[in-house]
Amino acid sequence: MSSALDRLKNLSAQISSYELERKNNLKSLEVLYISLGIDNKVVSFHDLFEFKAINLSGISLADESLGMVKEGKYAQVIGILYDNTAKVKNKNISLGYYGRAEKVNSDLRRDIIAFVLGWRFEKSFRTLEHYHNLMTQLKTLPRGDVC
């Protein structure tokens, strides 16, 4: 019995840890949104989450090479919108351009990486909530009523 209670306590602590990290992440993300000049391209902070994805060129986000500069490339934050009514479904939008990657100072590089990873962190929560809501909605439908 106590092992089940211990697992429940651990799970509860982990969930509250994630929620606390999520709140802190959103605050940091909003500060970076302004300091990196992304607010010049996306007027409302909340509109950032309309993007299907946000990528980074010129600086690595891979586990084994996080933050490493890609020589000869330009550091740029790119937002990807998806429009299923358009002829070309994906649209890439430059959200921030910072010049040649090898010339970007380490503090700015860290902020750019923090923005992209922070956005992805928050987007993953929103995606999880979306699918949780769909699953809940599906459970309320009578059998045979799914289109």
Secondary structure, 3 states (H helix, E strand, C coil): CHHHHHHHHHHHHHHHHHHHHHHHHHHHHHHHHHHCCHHHCCCCHHHHHHCCEEEEECECCCHHHCCCECCCCEEEEEEEEECCCCCCCEEEEEEEEEEEHHHCCHHHHHHHHHHHHHHHHHHHHHHHHHHHHHHHHHHHCCCCCCC
